[in-house]
Amino acid sequence: MSAAPQHGHHDGRQPIARTQDGVAAALPPAQRMEFYREMGEADDATIGGVLRRWWLRAGLYRDPEGDRIHTAIQAGTAPGTSASEVLRRRGAQ
């Protein structure tokens, strides 16, 4: 179980609640229906991952640099190591 922080976001905005309603409210309308579709198709083993992924996306949509970051991730030019690469390396050990 996790607790929501009691203070606001670093830029003065309230953090996005890690609930279905909180994530949906933070998404642009064009993305909201896709979020609801994925949540509706998720079973008990996958629903937490779907919510977590969309919660992270909602944060990107809110971030003024979100479009640039998303483009860099999709292009493979973002700094850092992808999760899939880290898992591949760990599997080789």
C-alpha positions in Angstrom: 0.0 0.0 0.0 1.3 3.5 -0.8 0.3 6.8 0.6 -0.2 10.0 -1.4 2.1 12.8 -0.4 0.5 15.4 1.8 2.1 18.3 -0.1 1.7 19.7 -3.6 3.8 19.0 -6.6 7.1 20.8 -6.9 5.6 23.4 -9.2 2.7 24.2 -6.9 0.1 21.9 -8.6 -1.4 19.0 -6.8 0.1 15.6 -7.7 -2.0 13.3 -10.0 -3.9 10.9 -7.8 -3.0 7.3 -8.5 -6.6 6.3 -9.0 -8.6 5.6 -12.2 -10.5 8.9 -11.8 -7.4 10.9 -11.0 -5.5 9.6 -14.0 -8.5 10.1 -16.3 -9.0 13.7 -15.2 -5.3 14.5 -15.9 -5.3 13.0 -19.4 -6.1 15.0 -22.5 -9.5 14.1 -23.9 -8.0 12.4 -26.9 -6.1 10.0 -24.6 -8.8 9.4 -22.0 -10.9 6.9 -24.1 -7.8 4.8 -24.8 -7.0 4.8 -21.0 -10.6 3.6 -20.2 -10.4 1.0 -23.0 -7.1 -0.5 -21.6 -8.5 -0.4 -18.0 -11.6 -2.1 -19.1 -9.7 -4.9 -20.8 -7.3 -5.4 -17.9 -7.7 -8.3 -15.5 -6.7 -8.5 -11.8 -3.1 -9.4 -12.8 -2.6 -6.5 -15.2 -4.8 -3.6 -14.0 -2.1 -2.2 -11.6 0.4 -2.0 -14.4 -2.1 -0.3 -16.7 -2.9 2.3 -14.1 0.8 2.9 -13.3 1.7 3.3 -17.0 -1.1 5.7 -17.7 -0.3 7.6 -14.4 3.2 8.1 -15.7 1.9 9.2 -19.1 -0.4 11.7 -17.4 2.6 13.3 -15.8 4.3 13.6 -19.1 1.2 15.3 -20.6 1.2 17.7 -17.7 5.0 18.5 -18.1 5.8 21.4 -20.5 8.7 19.3 -21.7 6.6 16.2 -22.0 6.3 16.2 -25.8 10.1 16.6 -26.3 10.8 13.8 -23.7 8.2 11.5 -25.4 9.7 12.1 -28.8 13.2 11.4 -27.6 12.1 8.2 -25.9 10.3 7.0 -29.0 13.3 7.9 -31.2 15.7 6.1 -28.8 17.7 9.3 -28.2 16.7 10.0 -24.6 19.5 9.8 -22.1 19.7 6.7 -19.8 19.1 3.0 -20.3 15.8 1.5 -21.2 14.1 -0.9 -18.8 14.2 -3.6 -21.5 18.0 -3.2 -21.8 18.5 -3.3 -18.1 16.4 -6.5 -17.9 18.4 -8.0 -20.8 21.7 -7.3 -19.1 20.5 -8.7 -15.8 19.3 -11.9 -17.6 22.8 -12.3 -19.1 24.4 -12.3 -15.6 
